[in-house]
């Protein structure tokens, strides 16, 4: 079976884009921060954006790629509750938004697997 490329720079770009989005349009992210977390949603939005930018830098650099990609996989798992909250809260939104919020849930799995694949590729 042919091996598919792990696309570390594409993963880094996705992370960087998400990190920038958290900074320039934080309101949309504030709304999905679980209220059970301490602090304000805005603090969590900025922290998660900063983490995404740091992970992007780590994944982009070959010397830190393996560890950063593993941390990225863990991050994708860690933000899953926010995606669940977004899906649960989507009942008050348009049908299109609701569909996207629900469809986003299973998409977390390929993101985790992608990050793990980047880590494995970096280790070899």
N, C-alpha and C positions, 0 to 999 in steps of 0.2 A: 504494500500500500504506500503510495507516495506521501511524503511528509509535507504538510502545509506550512508555509512560513508563519512565524509567530508575530511578525510585524511589530517589533518593539517601538519603532518611531511613530507608527500610527497610534499605538496605545498611549505613548507619551503625548501625542497631539490631542487625543481625546481627553486625557487628564488635564492638560494645560487649558484647553478650551473650556472645560467644566470649571476649572479654578478661576479663570477670568470671568466667566458668567456669574459665579457666586459673588464676585466683587462688584461688577458693573450693574447687575440686576438682582440684588439680594432679596427683594420683597417676595419674589416667587418661591425662593428657597426657604425663607422664614416660615412660610405657611405650612411646610411639610415637616418641620422640626417637631418631634414628639414632645408634648408639653411636660412629660415626666422628667425630662432632662433639667438639671440645674442651670441657672443663668437664663439669659434671654435668647430667643430664637436667632436674633441677629448675630450674637456672639458665635453661636454654633455655625451659622452660615459662613461667617468669615473664617472661622477655624477650619471648617471642612474645605473651603476654597484654598486656603493656605496649604493644607495637607495635600490636596490634589496637585497644586503647583510643585510642591516638594517631591511628590511621587513622580510627577512628569520629568523633573530634572534627573531624578535617580534612575528611572527607566531609560531615559535617553542616553545616559552615559554608560558605556560598556563595563567599566570597573564596578559600578554600583547596581547594575541592571538586575542581577539575580535576586539580591535582597530586596531591592525596591519593588520588583515585580511580585514577590511574595507578600510584601506589605500592601501592595495594591489589591491583591486578591483578598486579603483580610479586610481592607478598607471597604471593598465592594460588599462583603458580607456584613460589615458593621453599619453601613448606611441602608441596608435593606429595610429596617423598621420605618425609615422615613418614606420609602416607596410604598410600604403597606399603608401608612397613614394617608398618603396622597390618594391611594386607591379607595380607602374607606371614606375619605372626605369628598370624593369625586361625585357623590350622589347629588350634590347641590350644583353641579356644573353642567356644561353642555354634554350631549351624548358623545361628541367627538373627544372631548377632554376625558370623559369617563372611560371610553374605550382605550385611549392612549395610556391612562393611568393603570388600568388593569393589565394591558398588554406588556407594560414595562416590568411587571413582577417576574415573569419567567425569563425575561431578558437578562436578569442579573446573573443567572447561571452561566451563560456563555461568556459574560464579562469576567467572572471568576476563573473560568477555564482558560480564557485567553491569557490572563495575567499569569496563571500557573504555567502555561505553555511558554510564555516569554521567559519566565524564570528557568525552566528546564533547558531551553535553548541556550541561555546565557551560561549555564553550568557545563554545557558540553563543549 
